[in-house]
Amino acid sequence: QASDRFNINSQLEHLQAKYVGTGHADLNRFEWAVNIQRDSYASYIGHYPMLAYFAVAENESIGRERYNFMQVNNILSFCLVF
């Protein structure tokens, strides 16, 4: 049991070091929420059908929606720097 727990913790630490969005022990609530929002907007930009869905729902062009999502994503990335 103890070896399983150590193995799981070492795997989790490896994932946290490898991928930014997985968090770490010192991550506060705000940074965690910003990571989720940033990853969501990046996913919306990367998946064309989802982007088209948002464009139809907001009565905007797909290019305008992509631009808006990229602007919000840049602002969220800037929030994490400071």
PyMOL Python script that loads the backbone (N, CA, C, O; Angstrom):
from pymol import cmd

cmd.read_pdbstr("""\
ATOM      1  N   GLN A   1       0.819  -1.199   0.000  1.00  0.00           N
ATOM      2  CA  GLN A   1       0.000   0.000   0.000  1.00  0.00           C
ATOM      3  C   GLN A   1       0.860   1.258   0.000  1.00  0.00           C
ATOM      4  O   GLN A   1       0.587   2.199  -0.746  1.00  0.00           O
ATOM      5  N   ALA A   2       1.889   1.278   0.828  1.00  0.00           N
ATOM      6  CA  ALA A   2       2.746   2.459   0.896  1.00  0.00           C
ATOM      7  C   ALA A   2       3.496   2.656  -0.413  1.00  0.00           C
ATOM      8  O   ALA A   2       3.695   3.789  -0.851  1.00  0.00           O
ATOM      9  N   SER A   3       3.914   1.558  -1.039  1.00  0.00           N
ATOM     10  CA  SER A   3       4.632   1.687  -2.310  1.00  0.00           C
ATOM     11  C   SER A   3       3.698   2.181  -3.413  1.00  0.00           C
ATOM     12  O   SER A   3       4.121   2.938  -4.287  1.00  0.00           O
ATOM     13  N   ASP A   4       2.432   1.759  -3.381  1.00  0.00           N
ATOM     14  CA  ASP A   4       1.458   2.251  -4.358  1.00  0.00           C
ATOM     15  C   ASP A   4       1.243   3.749  -4.199  1.00  0.00           C
ATOM     16  O   ASP A   4       1.164   4.482  -5.185  1.00  0.00           O
ATOM     17  N   ARG A   5       1.150   4.193  -2.958  1.00  0.00           N
ATOM     18  CA  ARG A   5       0.941   5.611  -2.689  1.00  0.00           C
ATOM     19  C   ARG A   5       2.140   6.426  -3.178  1.00  0.00           C
ATOM     20  O   ARG A   5       1.971   7.493  -3.768  1.00  0.00           O
ATOM     21  N   PHE A   6       3.353   5.917  -2.930  1.00  0.00           N
ATOM     22  CA  PHE A   6       4.563   6.600  -3.391  1.00  0.00           C
ATOM     23  C   PHE A   6       4.600   6.651  -4.907  1.00  0.00           C
ATOM     24  O   PHE A   6       4.964   7.677  -5.483  1.00  0.00           O
ATOM     25  N   ASN A   7       4.229   5.561  -5.559  1.00  0.00           N
ATOM     26  CA  ASN A   7       4.226   5.493  -7.012  1.00  0.00           C
ATOM     27  C   ASN A   7       3.229   6.485  -7.601  1.00  0.00           C
ATOM     28  O   ASN A   7       3.539   7.173  -8.574  1.00  0.00           O
ATOM     29  N   ILE A   8       2.048   6.563  -7.026  1.00  0.00           N
ATOM     30  CA  ILE A   8       1.027   7.501  -7.510  1.00  0.00           C
ATOM     31  C   ILE A   8       1.498   8.936  -7.332  1.00  0.00           C
ATOM     32  O   ILE A   8       1.334   9.760  -8.231  1.00  0.00           O
ATOM     33  N   ASN A   9       2.085   9.242  -6.173  1.00  0.00           N
ATOM     34  CA  ASN A   9       2.576  10.598  -5.932  1.00  0.00           C
ATOM     35  C   ASN A   9       3.709  10.966  -6.879  1.00  0.00           C
ATOM     36  O   ASN A   9       3.773  12.100  -7.352  1.00  0.00           O
ATOM     37  N   SER A  10       4.598  10.026  -7.161  1.00  0.00           N
ATOM     38  CA  SER A  10       5.694  10.329  -8.082  1.00  0.00           C
ATOM     39  C   SER A  10       5.164  10.530  -9.501  1.00  0.00           C
ATOM     40  O   SER A  10       5.676  11.376 -10.235  1.00  0.00           O
ATOM     41  N   GLN A  11       4.150   9.768  -9.893  1.00  0.00           N
ATOM     42  CA  GLN A  11       3.547   9.966 -11.210  1.00  0.00           C
ATOM     43  C   GLN A  11       2.858  11.320 -11.296  1.00  0.00           C
ATOM     44  O   GLN A  11       2.939  11.999 -12.320  1.00  0.00           O
ATOM     45  N   LEU A  12       2.180  11.711 -10.222  1.00  0.00           N
ATOM     46  CA  LEU A  12       1.507  13.004 -10.197  1.00  0.00           C
ATOM     47  C   LEU A  12       2.516  14.145 -10.282  1.00  0.00           C
ATOM     48  O   LEU A  12       2.297  15.112 -11.012  1.00  0.00           O
ATOM     49  N   GLU A  13       3.610  14.041  -9.548  1.00  0.00           N
ATOM     50  CA  GLU A  13       4.653  15.065  -9.613  1.00  0.00           C
ATOM     51  C   GLU A  13       5.251  15.148 -11.010  1.00  0.00           C
ATOM     52  O   GLU A  13       5.554  16.239 -11.493  1.00  0.00           O
ATOM     53  N   HIS A  14       5.422  14.001 -11.661  1.00  0.00           N
ATOM     54  CA  HIS A  14       5.948  13.992 -13.022  1.00  0.00           C
ATOM     55  C   HIS A  14       4.991  14.714 -13.972  1.00  0.00           C
ATOM     56  O   HIS A  14       5.431  15.518 -14.795  1.00  0.00           O
ATOM     57  N   LEU A  15       3.692  14.437 -13.868  1.00  0.00           N
ATOM     58  CA  LEU A  15       2.705  15.114 -14.717  1.00  0.00           C
ATOM     59  C   LEU A  15       2.670  16.609 -14.441  1.00  0.00           C
ATOM     60  O   LEU A  15       2.571  17.409 -15.372  1.00  0.00           O
ATOM     61  N   GLN A  16       2.750  16.993 -13.176  1.00  0.00           N
ATOM     62  CA  GLN A  16       2.709  18.407 -12.820  1.00  0.00           C
ATOM     63  C   GLN A  16       3.931  19.145 -13.347  1.00  0.00           C
ATOM     64  O   GLN A  16       3.830  20.313 -13.721  1.00  0.00           O
ATOM     65  N   ALA A  17       5.070  18.490 -13.384  1.00  0.00           N
ATOM     66  CA  ALA A  17       6.274  19.114 -13.927  1.00  0.00           C
ATOM     67  C   ALA A  17       6.217  19.192 -15.448  1.00  0.00           C
ATOM     68  O   ALA A  17       6.752  20.126 -16.044  1.00  0.00           O
ATOM     69  N   LYS A  18       5.573  18.215 -16.075  1.00  0.00           N
ATOM     70  CA  LYS A  18       5.554  18.137 -17.532  1.00  0.00           C
ATOM     71  C   LYS A  18       4.507  19.058 -18.159  1.00  0.00           C
ATOM     72  O   LYS A  18       4.760  19.670 -19.196  1.00  0.00           O
ATOM     73  N   TYR A  19       3.333  19.157 -17.533  1.00  0.00           N
ATOM     74  CA  TYR A  19       2.233  19.926 -18.104  1.00  0.00           C
ATOM     75  C   TYR A  19       1.851  21.067 -17.169  1.00  0.00           C
ATOM     76  O   TYR A  19       1.685  20.869 -15.966  1.00  0.00           O
ATOM     77  N   VAL A  20       1.712  22.267 -17.736  1.00  0.00           N
ATOM     78  CA  VAL A  20       1.440  23.460 -16.938  1.00  0.00           C
ATOM     79  C   VAL A  20       0.077  23.397 -16.268  1.00  0.00           C
ATOM     80  O   VAL A  20      -0.042  23.770 -15.101  1.00  0.00           O
ATOM     81  N   GLY A  21      -0.935  22.946 -16.954  1.00  0.00           N
ATOM     82  CA  GLY A  21      -2.303  23.019 -16.455  1.00  0.00           C
ATOM     83  C   GLY A  21      -2.672  22.027 -15.372  1.00  0.00           C
ATOM     84  O   GLY A  21      -3.782  22.094 -14.844  1.00  0.00           O
ATOM     85  N   THR A  22      -1.780  21.107 -15.019  1.00  0.00           N
ATOM     86  CA  THR A  22      -2.137  20.109 -14.015  1.00  0.00           C
ATOM     87  C   THR A  22      -1.983  20.619 -12.592  1.00  0.00           C
ATOM     88  O   THR A  22      -2.434  19.964 -11.653  1.00  0.00           O
ATOM     89  N   GLY A  23      -1.357  21.768 -12.418  1.00  0.00           N
ATOM     90  CA  GLY A  23      -1.245  22.365 -11.086  1.00  0.00           C
ATOM     91  C   GLY A  23      -0.127  21.768 -10.268  1.00  0.00           C
ATOM     92  O   GLY A  23       0.608  20.891 -10.723  1.00  0.00           O
ATOM     93  N   HIS A  24      -0.014  22.263  -9.050  1.00  0.00           N
ATOM     94  CA  HIS A  24       0.975  21.773  -8.099  1.00  0.00           C
ATOM     95  C   HIS A  24       0.480  22.095  -6.697  1.00  0.00           C
ATOM     96  O   HIS A  24      -0.583  22.696  -6.542  1.00  0.00           O
ATOM     97  N   ALA A  25       1.223  21.711  -5.690  1.00  0.00           N
ATOM     98  CA  ALA A  25       0.774  21.847  -4.302  1.00  0.00           C
ATOM     99  C   ALA A  25       0.617  23.306  -3.873  1.00  0.00           C
ATOM    100  O   ALA A  25      -0.219  23.606  -3.021  1.00  0.00           O
ATOM    101  N   ASP A  26       1.399  24.211  -4.444  1.00  0.00           N
ATOM    102  CA  ASP A  26       1.359  25.619  -4.041  1.00  0.00           C
ATOM    103  C   ASP A  26       0.414  26.461  -4.896  1.00  0.00           C
ATOM    104  O   ASP A  26       0.390  27.684  -4.759  1.00  0.00           O
ATOM    105  N   LEU A  27      -0.348  25.842  -5.758  1.00  0.00           N
ATOM    106  CA  LEU A  27      -1.255  26.564  -6.648  1.00  0.00           C
ATOM    107  C   LEU A  27      -2.451  27.080  -5.860  1.00  0.00           C
ATOM    108  O   LEU A  27      -3.119  26.320  -5.160  1.00  0.00           O
ATOM    109  N   ASN A  28      -2.717  28.383  -5.979  1.00  0.00           N
ATOM    110  CA  ASN A  28      -3.879  28.916  -5.256  1.00  0.00           C
ATOM    111  C   ASN A  28      -5.128  28.821  -6.128  1.00  0.00           C
ATOM    112  O   ASN A  28      -5.065  28.448  -7.299  1.00  0.00           O
ATOM    113  N   ARG A  29      -6.243  29.164  -5.534  1.00  0.00           N
ATOM    114  CA  ARG A  29      -7.540  28.993  -6.194  1.00  0.00           C
ATOM    115  C   ARG A  29      -7.661  29.852  -7.451  1.00  0.00           C
ATOM    116  O   ARG A  29      -8.202  29.398  -8.459  1.00  0.00           O
ATOM    117  N   PHE A  30      -7.164  31.083  -7.403  1.00  0.00           N
ATOM    118  CA  PHE A  30      -7.244  31.991  -8.542  1.00  0.00           C
ATOM    119  C   PHE A  30      -6.443  31.453  -9.725  1.00  0.00           C
ATOM    120  O   PHE A  30      -6.938  31.427 -10.852  1.00  0.00           O
ATOM    121  N   GLU A  31      -5.207  31.024  -9.471  1.00  0.00           N
ATOM    122  CA  GLU A  31      -4.375  30.491 -10.548  1.00  0.00           C
ATOM    123  C   GLU A  31      -5.000  29.245 -11.165  1.00  0.00           C
ATOM    124  O   GLU A  31      -4.932  29.046 -12.378  1.00  0.00           O
ATOM    125  N   TRP A  32      -5.608  28.409 -10.331  1.00  0.00           N
ATOM    126  CA  TRP A  32      -6.264  27.200 -10.820  1.00  0.00           C
ATOM    127  C   TRP A  32      -7.431  27.564 -11.741  1.00  0.00           C
ATOM    128  O   TRP A  32      -7.598  26.960 -12.801  1.00  0.00           O
ATOM    129  N   ALA A  33      -8.236  28.552 -11.337  1.00  0.00           N
ATOM    130  CA  ALA A  33      -9.379  28.976 -12.150  1.00  0.00           C
ATOM    131  C   ALA A  33      -8.916  29.596 -13.464  1.00  0.00           C
ATOM    132  O   ALA A  33      -9.521  29.352 -14.508  1.00  0.00           O
ATOM    133  N   VAL A  34      -7.857  30.390 -13.424  1.00  0.00           N
ATOM    134  CA  VAL A  34      -7.332  31.001 -14.646  1.00  0.00           C
ATOM    135  C   VAL A  34      -6.798  29.926 -15.589  1.00  0.00           C
ATOM    136  O   VAL A  34      -6.984  30.023 -16.803  1.00  0.00           O
ATOM    137  N   ASN A  35      -6.141  28.907 -15.050  1.00  0.00           N
ATOM    138  CA  ASN A  35      -5.664  27.801 -15.893  1.00  0.00           C
ATOM    139  C   ASN A  35      -6.819  27.114 -16.605  1.00  0.00           C
ATOM    140  O   ASN A  35      -6.723  26.804 -17.792  1.00  0.00           O
ATOM    141  N   ILE A  36      -7.903  26.876 -15.891  1.00  0.00           N
ATOM    142  CA  ILE A  36      -9.062  26.215 -16.495  1.00  0.00           C
ATOM    143  C   ILE A  36      -9.672  27.093 -17.583  1.00  0.00           C
ATOM    144  O   ILE A  36     -10.000  26.602 -18.663  1.00  0.00           O
ATOM    145  N   GLN A  37      -9.826  28.387 -17.308  1.00  0.00           N
ATOM    146  CA  GLN A  37     -10.388  29.287 -18.317  1.00  0.00           C
ATOM    147  C   GLN A  37      -9.487  29.366 -19.540  1.00  0.00           C
ATOM    148  O   GLN A  37      -9.970  29.309 -20.671  1.00  0.00           O
ATOM    149  N   ARG A  38      -8.182  29.496 -19.326  1.00  0.00           N
ATOM    150  CA  ARG A  38      -7.245  29.596 -20.441  1.00  0.00           C
ATOM    151  C   ARG A  38      -7.281  28.333 -21.294  1.00  0.00           C
ATOM    152  O   ARG A  38      -7.290  28.410 -22.522  1.00  0.00           O
ATOM    153  N   ASP A  39      -7.302  27.180 -20.649  1.00  0.00           N
ATOM    154  CA  ASP A  39      -7.354  25.918 -21.386  1.00  0.00           C
ATOM    155  C   ASP A  39      -8.675  25.763 -22.140  1.00  0.00           C
ATOM    156  O   ASP A  39      -8.699  25.228 -23.249  1.00  0.00           O
ATOM    157  N   SER A  40      -9.765  26.228 -21.545  1.00  0.00           N
ATOM    158  CA  SER A  40     -11.070  26.152 -22.209  1.00  0.00           C
ATOM    159  C   SER A  40     -11.089  27.008 -23.465  1.00  0.00           C
ATOM    160  O   SER A  40     -11.527  26.548 -24.520  1.00  0.00           O
ATOM    161  N   TYR A  41     -10.618  28.254 -23.366  1.00  0.00           N
ATOM    162  CA  TYR A  41     -10.604  29.126 -24.539  1.00  0.00           C
ATOM    163  C   TYR A  41      -9.677  28.586 -25.621  1.00  0.00           C
ATOM    164  O   TYR A  41      -9.997  28.678 -26.806  1.00  0.00           O
ATOM    165  N   ALA A  42      -8.539  28.027 -25.236  1.00  0.00           N
ATOM    166  CA  ALA A  42      -7.635  27.431 -26.220  1.00  0.00           C
ATOM    167  C   ALA A  42      -8.309  26.247 -26.916  1.00  0.00           C
ATOM    168  O   ALA A  42      -8.116  26.039 -28.114  1.00  0.00           O
ATOM    169  N   SER A  43      -9.090  25.482 -26.175  1.00  0.00           N
ATOM    170  CA  SER A  43      -9.811  24.359 -26.762  1.00  0.00           C
ATOM    171  C   SER A  43     -10.896  24.849 -27.719  1.00  0.00           C
ATOM    172  O   SER A  43     -11.093  24.263 -28.783  1.00  0.00           O
ATOM    173  N   TYR A  44     -11.593  25.910 -27.349  1.00  0.00           N
ATOM    174  CA  TYR A  44     -12.629  26.462 -28.229  1.00  0.00           C
ATOM    175  C   TYR A  44     -12.018  26.931 -29.542  1.00  0.00           C
ATOM    176  O   TYR A  44     -12.599  26.722 -30.607  1.00  0.00           O
ATOM    177  N   ILE A  45     -10.849  27.563 -29.474  1.00  0.00           N
ATOM    178  CA  ILE A  45     -10.182  28.049 -30.681  1.00  0.00           C
ATOM    179  C   ILE A  45      -9.727  26.873 -31.541  1.00  0.00           C
ATOM    180  O   ILE A  45      -9.817  26.931 -32.767  1.00  0.00           O
ATOM    181  N   GLY A  46      -9.247  25.824 -30.914  1.00  0.00           N
ATOM    182  CA  GLY A  46      -8.691  24.690 -31.640  1.00  0.00           C
ATOM    183  C   GLY A  46      -9.706  23.738 -32.234  1.00  0.00           C
ATOM    184  O   GLY A  46      -9.375  22.988 -33.152  1.00  0.00           O
ATOM    185  N   HIS A  47     -10.927  23.744 -31.740  1.00  0.00           N
ATOM    186  CA  HIS A  47     -11.958  22.839 -32.248  1.00  0.00           C
ATOM    187  C   HIS A  47     -12.978  23.643 -33.052  1.00  0.00           C
ATOM    188  O   HIS A  47     -13.819  24.350 -32.496  1.00  0.00           O
ATOM    189  N   TYR A  48     -12.879  23.513 -34.377  1.00  0.00           N
ATOM    190  CA  TYR A  48     -13.697  24.323 -35.275  1.00  0.00           C
ATOM    191  C   TYR A  48     -15.201  24.178 -35.032  1.00  0.00           C
ATOM    192  O   TYR A  48     -15.895  25.195 -35.027  1.00  0.00           O
ATOM    193  N   PRO A  49     -15.746  22.972 -34.831  1.00  0.00           N
ATOM    194  CA  PRO A  49     -17.196  22.876 -34.608  1.00  0.00           C
ATOM    195  C   PRO A  49     -17.661  23.637 -33.359  1.00  0.00           C
ATOM    196  O   PRO A  49     -18.739  24.231 -33.358  1.00  0.00           O
ATOM    197  N   MET A  50     -16.857  23.617 -32.316  1.00  0.00           N
ATOM    198  CA  MET A  50     -17.217  24.354 -31.105  1.00  0.00           C
ATOM    199  C   MET A  50     -17.170  25.855 -31.367  1.00  0.00           C
ATOM    200  O   MET A  50     -18.031  26.602 -30.901  1.00  0.00           O
ATOM    201  N   LEU A  51     -16.157  26.291 -32.116  1.00  0.00           N
ATOM    202  CA  LEU A  51     -16.039  27.702 -32.479  1.00  0.00           C
ATOM    203  C   LEU A  51     -17.228  28.129 -33.342  1.00  0.00           C
ATOM    204  O   LEU A  51     -17.764  29.223 -33.160  1.00  0.00           O
ATOM    205  N   ALA A  52     -17.640  27.280 -34.275  1.00  0.00           N
ATOM    206  CA  ALA A  52     -18.797  27.582 -35.115  1.00  0.00           C
ATOM    207  C   ALA A  52     -20.072  27.653 -34.284  1.00  0.00           C
ATOM    208  O   ALA A  52     -20.936  28.491 -34.543  1.00  0.00           O
ATOM    209  N   TYR A  53     -20.193  26.787 -33.295  1.00  0.00           N
ATOM    210  CA  TYR A  53     -21.355  26.805 -32.406  1.00  0.00           C
ATOM    211  C   TYR A  53     -21.449  28.138 -31.664  1.00  0.00           C
ATOM    212  O   TYR A  53     -22.516  28.749 -31.608  1.00  0.00           O
ATOM    213  N   PHE A  54     -20.328  28.585 -31.096  1.00  0.00           N
ATOM    214  CA  PHE A  54     -20.331  29.869 -30.393  1.00  0.00           C
ATOM    215  C   PHE A  54     -20.634  31.020 -31.349  1.00  0.00           C
ATOM    216  O   PHE A  54     -21.335  31.962 -30.982  1.00  0.00           O
ATOM    217  N   ALA A  55     -20.109  30.948 -32.577  1.00  0.00           N
ATOM    218  CA  ALA A  55     -20.350  32.010 -33.550  1.00  0.00           C
ATOM    219  C   ALA A  55     -21.834  32.109 -33.894  1.00  0.00           C
ATOM    220  O   ALA A  55     -22.377  33.211 -33.982  1.00  0.00           O
ATOM    221  N   VAL A  56     -22.485  30.981 -34.086  1.00  0.00           N
ATOM    222  CA  VAL A  56     -23.918  30.988 -34.388  1.00  0.00           C
ATOM    223  C   VAL A  56     -24.710  31.479 -33.184  1.00  0.00           C
ATOM    224  O   VAL A  56     -25.646  32.263 -33.334  1.00  0.00           O
ATOM    225  N   ALA A  57     -24.341  31.023 -31.999  1.00  0.00           N
ATOM    226  CA  ALA A  57     -25.076  31.403 -30.788  1.00  0.00           C
ATOM    227  C   ALA A  57     -24.980  32.899 -30.506  1.00  0.00           C
ATOM    228  O   ALA A  57     -25.927  33.499 -29.997  1.00  0.00           O
ATOM    229  N   GLU A  58     -23.831  33.506 -30.839  1.00  0.00           N
ATOM    230  CA  GLU A  58     -23.641  34.930 -30.570  1.00  0.00           C
ATOM    231  C   GLU A  58     -23.847  35.795 -31.806  1.00  0.00           C
ATOM    232  O   GLU A  58     -23.645  37.008 -31.758  1.00  0.00           O
ATOM    233  N   ASN A  59     -24.254  35.167 -32.928  1.00  0.00           N
ATOM    234  CA  ASN A  59     -24.513  35.876 -34.180  1.00  0.00           C
ATOM    235  C   ASN A  59     -23.294  36.697 -34.616  1.00  0.00           C
ATOM    236  O   ASN A  59     -23.416  37.862 -34.992  1.00  0.00           O
ATOM    237  N   GLU A  60     -22.133  36.071 -34.559  1.00  0.00           N
ATOM    238  CA  GLU A  60     -20.876  36.682 -34.983  1.00  0.00           C
ATOM    239  C   GLU A  60     -20.225  35.773 -36.019  1.00  0.00           C
ATOM    240  O   GLU A  60     -20.595  34.608 -36.162  1.00  0.00           O
ATOM    241  N   SER A  61     -19.252  36.322 -36.737  1.00  0.00           N
ATOM    242  CA  SER A  61     -18.504  35.481 -37.666  1.00  0.00           C
ATOM    243  C   SER A  61     -17.537  34.594 -36.882  1.00  0.00           C
ATOM    244  O   SER A  61     -17.195  34.879 -35.735  1.00  0.00           O
ATOM    245  N   ILE A  62     -17.113  33.524 -37.525  1.00  0.00           N
ATOM    246  CA  ILE A  62     -16.190  32.603 -36.864  1.00  0.00           C
ATOM    247  C   ILE A  62     -14.852  33.292 -36.605  1.00  0.00           C
ATOM    248  O   ILE A  62     -14.235  33.082 -35.561  1.00  0.00           O
ATOM    249  N   GLY A  63     -14.413  34.101 -37.540  1.00  0.00           N
ATOM    250  CA  GLY A  63     -13.163  34.843 -37.346  1.00  0.00           C
ATOM    251  C   GLY A  63     -13.241  35.805 -36.180  1.00  0.00           C
ATOM    252  O   GLY A  63     -12.279  35.949 -35.426  1.00  0.00           O
ATOM    253  N   ARG A  64     -14.386  36.472 -36.024  1.00  0.00           N
ATOM    254  CA  ARG A  64     -14.567  37.399 -34.907  1.00  0.00           C
ATOM    255  C   ARG A  64     -14.571  36.651 -33.580  1.00  0.00           C
ATOM    256  O   ARG A  64     -13.995  37.128 -32.602  1.00  0.00           O
ATOM    257  N   GLU A  65     -15.213  35.485 -33.533  1.00  0.00           N
ATOM    258  CA  GLU A  65     -15.217  34.684 -32.305  1.00  0.00           C
ATOM    259  C   GLU A  65     -13.805  34.212 -31.960  1.00  0.00           C
ATOM    260  O   GLU A  65     -13.393  34.251 -30.801  1.00  0.00           O
ATOM    261  N   ARG A  66     -13.070  33.766 -32.981  1.00  0.00           N
ATOM    262  CA  ARG A  66     -11.692  33.323 -32.742  1.00  0.00           C
ATOM    263  C   ARG A  66     -10.861  34.482 -32.193  1.00  0.00           C
ATOM    264  O   ARG A  66     -10.093  34.309 -31.246  1.00  0.00           O
ATOM    265  N   TYR A  67     -11.018  35.657 -32.787  1.00  0.00           N
ATOM    266  CA  TYR A  67     -10.288  36.842 -32.328  1.00  0.00           C
ATOM    267  C   TYR A  67     -10.655  37.178 -30.886  1.00  0.00           C
ATOM    268  O   TYR A  67      -9.774  37.451 -30.071  1.00  0.00           O
ATOM    269  N   ASN A  68     -11.942  37.160 -30.567  1.00  0.00           N
ATOM    270  CA  ASN A  68     -12.378  37.465 -29.196  1.00  0.00           C
ATOM    271  C   ASN A  68     -11.822  36.458 -28.194  1.00  0.00           C
ATOM    272  O   ASN A  68     -11.361  36.836 -27.116  1.00  0.00           O
ATOM    273  N   PHE A  69     -11.865  35.175 -28.552  1.00  0.00           N
ATOM    274  CA  PHE A  69     -11.325  34.159 -27.649  1.00  0.00           C
ATOM    275  C   PHE A  69      -9.820  34.340 -27.464  1.00  0.00           C
ATOM    276  O   PHE A  69      -9.299  34.156 -26.363  1.00  0.00           O
ATOM    277  N   MET A  70      -9.125  34.698 -28.538  1.00  0.00           N
ATOM    278  CA  MET A  70      -7.681  34.903 -28.420  1.00  0.00           C
ATOM    279  C   MET A  70      -7.370  36.117 -27.553  1.00  0.00           C
ATOM    280  O   MET A  70      -6.392  36.104 -26.805  1.00  0.00           O
ATOM    281  N   GLN A  71      -8.179  37.155 -27.641  1.00  0.00           N
ATOM    282  CA  GLN A  71      -7.960  38.335 -26.804  1.00  0.00           C
ATOM    283  C   GLN A  71      -8.160  37.995 -25.332  1.00  0.00           C
ATOM    284  O   GLN A  71      -7.352  38.388 -24.491  1.00  0.00           O
ATOM    285  N   VAL A  72      -9.217  37.275 -25.017  1.00  0.00           N
ATOM    286  CA  VAL A  72      -9.469  36.879 -23.626  1.00  0.00           C
ATOM    287  C   VAL A  72      -8.361  35.954 -23.144  1.00  0.00           C
ATOM    288  O   VAL A  72      -7.911  36.061 -22.003  1.00  0.00           O
ATOM    289  N   ASN A  73      -7.923  35.052 -24.007  1.00  0.00           N
ATOM    290  CA  ASN A  73      -6.861  34.121 -23.642  1.00  0.00           C
ATOM    291  C   ASN A  73      -5.560  34.864 -23.349  1.00  0.00           C
ATOM    292  O   ASN A  73      -4.837  34.498 -22.422  1.00  0.00           O
ATOM    293  N   ASN A  74      -5.253  35.901 -24.126  1.00  0.00           N
ATOM    294  CA  ASN A  74      -4.050  36.696 -23.872  1.00  0.00           C
ATOM    295  C   ASN A  74      -4.154  37.435 -22.552  1.00  0.00           C
ATOM    296  O   ASN A  74      -3.170  37.526 -21.818  1.00  0.00           O
ATOM    297  N   ILE A  75      -5.319  37.959 -22.239  1.00  0.00           N
ATOM    298  CA  ILE A  75      -5.519  38.663 -20.971  1.00  0.00           C
ATOM    299  C   ILE A  75      -5.356  37.690 -19.810  1.00  0.00           C
ATOM    300  O   ILE A  75      -4.735  38.032 -18.803  1.00  0.00           O
ATOM    301  N   LEU A  76      -5.906  36.479 -19.936  1.00  0.00           N
ATOM    302  CA  LEU A  76      -5.776  35.489 -18.868  1.00  0.00           C
ATOM    303  C   LEU A  76      -4.324  35.070 -18.681  1.00  0.00           C
ATOM    304  O   LEU A  76      -3.881  34.869 -17.550  1.00  0.00           O
ATOM    305  N   SER A  77      -3.582  34.937 -19.767  1.00  0.00           N
ATOM    306  CA  SER A  77      -2.168  34.590 -19.644  1.00  0.00           C
ATOM    307  C   SER A  77      -1.402  35.710 -18.964  1.00  0.00           C
ATOM    308  O   SER A  77      -0.473  35.458 -18.197  1.00  0.00           O
ATOM    309  N   PHE A  78      -1.789  36.944 -19.244  1.00  0.00           N
ATOM    310  CA  PHE A  78      -1.139  38.098 -18.622  1.00  0.00           C
ATOM    311  C   PHE A  78      -1.431  38.142 -17.128  1.00  0.00           C
ATOM    312  O   PHE A  78      -0.579  38.562 -16.345  1.00  0.00           O
ATOM    313  N   CYS A  79      -2.631  37.710 -16.719  1.00  0.00           N
ATOM    314  CA  CYS A  79      -2.995  37.710 -15.295  1.00  0.00           C
ATOM    315  C   CYS A  79      -2.095  36.792 -14.489  1.00  0.00           C
ATOM    316  O   CYS A  79      -1.789  37.081 -13.332  1.00  0.00           O
ATOM    317  N   LEU A  80      -1.672  35.698 -15.082  1.00  0.00           N
ATOM    318  CA  LEU A  80      -0.826  34.756 -14.347  1.00  0.00           C
ATOM    319  C   LEU A  80       0.590  35.273 -14.160  1.00  0.00           C
ATOM    320  O   LEU A  80       1.278  34.866 -13.224  1.00  0.00           O
ATOM    321  N   VAL A  81       1.038  36.168 -15.042  1.00  0.00           N
ATOM    322  CA  VAL A  81       2.401  36.679 -14.948  1.00  0.00           C
ATOM    323  C   VAL A  81       2.557  37.543 -13.710  1.00  0.00           C
ATOM    324  O   VAL A  81       3.583  37.481 -13.033  1.00  0.00           O
ATOM    325  N   PHE A  82       1.553  38.341 -13.409  1.00  0.00           N
ATOM    326  CA  PHE A  82       1.664  39.261 -12.270  1.00  0.00           C
ATOM    327  C   PHE A  82       0.817  38.829 -11.167  1.00  0.00           C
ATOM    328  O   PHE A  82       0.781  39.482 -10.124  1.00  0.00           O
TER     329      PHE A  82
END
""", "prot")
cmd.dss("prot")
cmd.show_as("cartoon", "prot")
cmd.util.cbc("prot")
cmd.orient("prot")
